[in-house]
Amino acid sequence: MTEIAAIIFLSILSGMTTIIGVVLAMIFISLHELIALANKYKNPYLFVLGMVTSVFIYLGLGAIFPN
């Protein structure tokens, strides 16, 4: 729940209440969570794996739901 609140807060703080602001906030929160997990488990490969997985999911969703 705190992630959702942070996303809404960051999108409002950035002055962009449109979908772009929400997407930028989601990217920030994702990076923040991935870096914290990589540091917690002392494994930077988790960060890289999370980023690569995110790119594939983004591309997959883009293929399923084209503009």
N, C-alpha and C positions, 0 to 999 in steps of 0.2 A: 504494500500500500504506500509505503514511503517513496517508492520509485515513481509511482503515478503522481503523487503530490509534487515531487521534485520536477517532473516533466512539465506539469502545468505551471509551476512557479517559474521555471526557467523560460518557458515560452512567453509568459506574460512579462517577465523581466526584460526579455529581449525586445519587447514591443511588437512581437509578431504573434498575433493570436490565430493566424492562419495555420494551415497544415505544415508549412515550411518551418515555422517556429517550433511546432511539436516534434517534427522529425529531427531538427537540430538538437533539441533537448534530449530526445531518445538516444541519439548517437553519443552525446556527452555522457549520459547515464550509463550506457553500455560500456564505453571506454573506462569510465570510473570503476565499474564493477569488475571488468576483466583485469585491470591493473591490480586491484585489491586482491583478487583471487590468486593471481600469479605471485604476488608478494607473500601472501599467506602461506602458500604451499611451496615457496622457494623454487618455482619452476616457471621461468619466463616462456617456455614453450606453450604453456596454457594460454598465454595472451595471444601468441601467434596463431594457435589453433582456433581460438575464439574468433579472431579477426577473419581468418580464412573461411570459417564456417559461416560467419555473418555475410560475407560477400556471396557465397554460394546460395544462401537462403534469399538474399536480396535479388540475385539474378533469377532464381527459380520463381519467386513471387512476381517478378517483372514479366516473366514468360507466361505465367498463368493468367495474370491480370494486366494485359497491355493497356496503354492509355487509349 
